Amino acid sequence: MRRMACWLYEGTLLFGVVFIAGYLFSTLTQTRNALDNRHWQQAFLFIVFGIYFVWFWAKGQTLAMKTWHIRVVDANGHALTQTRALVRYLLSWLWFLPPLAAGGVFRLPAGELSVIVIGWVLVWALLSRFHAQGQFVHDALAGTRLVHFKPDLLPRPRKFWHL
């Protein structure tokens, strides 16, 4: 449940990233209508999200992960390299791409597509129950795992040196 709460909080934080990146893209391309340059803007956001996640995952955690005391590590418990973080980012799109691709192929209306995406996300999340360590499929494929990380909350005692 903590991972899904973190996931929802991450989505809230990404709203700000999308807003700033979308504003930057629209300003630089002089886009006047939201439907103009739509595919280029989606590609731009894909790259911005990639930079965001790869940067923070290589450091160990995003702000949402820090809030929920979750850390991403490799299979040996070490910090991710940027390459492994990039692989994890690309594989994490398995949460959305299959239903979105099906919606594009079958030209599904937004309501039906929303139900399919939500259903797919629920099934994808429930698949973690079948993994030996309770990890998501994209983590297992990327060789990463999410771990509970409780930072030391007690202040460290100061050392005073007397002359």
C-alpha positions, -999 to 999 in steps of 0.1 A, spaced: 0 0 0 29 23 8 43 19 -28 9 27 -43 5 58 -21 40 69 -31 30 63 -68 -1 86 -64 19 112 -46 45 111 -74 17 117 -99 7 148 -79 43 161 -80 46 153 -117 17 177 -123 41 205 -115 68 190 -138 43 187 -166 31 223 -161 65 238 -162 77 215 -191 45 221 -211 48 259 -206 84 258 -217 76 237 -248 46 259 -257 67 290 -253 97 278 -273 75 264 -301 50 292 -301 22 267 -299 -11 285 -297 -35 256 -296 -32 226 -273 -36 202 -302 -8 217 -323 25 199 -320 8 174 -297 30 144 -306 62 165 -303 50 178 -269 44 142 -257 79 132 -269 93 162 -250 74 152 -218 87 116 -222 122 129 -223 116 153 -193 101 125 -173 131 104 -182 155 130 -170 135 135 -138 133 99 -128 167 88 -140 183 117 -121 165 110 -88 166 72 -90 204 73 -95 205 93 -63 183 67 -46 148 83 -43 125 109 -56 107 134 -32 77 111 -30 98 81 -23 116 101 4 83 110 20 71 74 21 105 60 32 111 40 0 144 37 -18 152 21 -51 183 -1 -52 198 -27 -75 195 -65 -68 226 -63 -45 213 -33 -25 235 -7 -41 225 26 -56 214 25 -92 237 35 -121 222 59 -145 220 32 -171 200 9 -148 178 38 -138 171 45 -175 162 8 -181 139 9 -151 123 41 -165 117 25 -199 103 -7 -184 81 13 -161 61 24 -191 47 -11 -191 22 3 -166 6 24 -193 17 15 -229 -2 -17 -235 -36 -3 -228 -28 30 -245 -16 12 -276 -47 -9 -277 -68 22 -273 -50 37 -303 -53 6 -324 -90 1 -317 -98 39 -315 -115 36 -281 -134 65 -266 -118 82 -236 -142 67 -211 -135 31 -222 -98 38 -225 -98 51 -189 -115 20 -176 -90 -2 -194 -60 18 -182 -72 17 -146 -79 -20 -148 -45 -27 -163 -28 -7 -136 -47 -27 -109 -37 -60 -125 -1 -48 -129 0 -38 -93 -15 -71 -81 11 -91 -100 36 -80 -74 19 -104 -50 32 -133 -71 68 -121 -70 90 -137 -43 101 -103 -29 68 -85 -37 84 -64 -64 67 -50 -95 73 -67 -128 93 -38 -142 116 -39 -112 122 -76 -116 130 -71 -153 153 -41 -146 171 -59 -118 160 -33 -93 139 -34 -62 121 -10 -38 131 -13 -2 118 3 30 142 29 41 138 46 75 164 74 79 179 80 112 155 106 127 173 111 159 197 141 158 233 130 162 250 142 193 274 171 188 310 166 198 324 194 219 361 195 224 374 211 254 408 227 254 
